[in-house]
Amino acid sequence: MIITEQKPIQQIIDSLKGYTKIFLVGCGECAATAKTGGEPELAEMKALLEAQGKTVVGMCIPSAPCVASQIKTEIAKNTKAWREAEAILVLACGLGVQSVKDNDRLGLVAIPACNTLFGAVMDAQGNFYEKCSLCGECVLDVTGGICPITLCAKGLLNGPCGGMNKGKCEVDKDKDCAWVLIYQELEKRKKLDTLKKVQSPKDYKKGLKPHKMVMTDDKI
């Protein structure tokens, strides 16, 4: 899940300077869950923009605006309003904004209403936690399902740093050391021997951006 926060309204208004007729695009998955791009947020944004003299000509909430087919379907459903618009304000992550831009044949400007923060898991209480850095070289099989790249402040691959004190992180003393958690998990599973193998340095070429995956018949 991609976690977003809504930009300050004045920043949004500033980004819409010169545009009067606005079409709103939300997100029925991540942004709706994070309460930044669901139906209530679009209704609130419509009221805020209209109070600033803008005209909201239409709105839609695709389940996942980062999926091209869903954006194209919503544009087709809202062709008349889309043609009236001067700008598209997207209440979703940066992927959603760029997907709107890439799939809009009219070439309207797509403006973000949100800041994209991180990928997260959600617990039973609805809290979000970043637990994966999308590094391209997963070591969870070695570390008991706990990611040291994300949960260790220094991203260490072979145990805690010298600053760990009584199980707490040197950088944040209120935070458990990721490698202490990994040790405890592996001890519980009787897998401590896996720590004897030194992990090689990460291949940072896998972190070169932008990534892409071309889908072929054998991947579908």
Secondary structure, 3 states (H helix, E strand, C coil): CEEEEECCHHHHHHHCCCCCEEEEECCCCHHHHCCCCCHHHHHHHHHHHHHCCCEEEEEECCCCCCCHHHHHHHHHHCHHHHHHCCEEEECCCHHHHHHHHHHCCCCCEEEECEEEEEECEECCCCCEECCCCCCCCCCCCCCCCCCHHHHCCCCCCCCCCCCCECCECCCCCCCECHHHHHHHHHHHCCCHHHHHCCCCCCCHHHHCCCCCCCCCHHHC
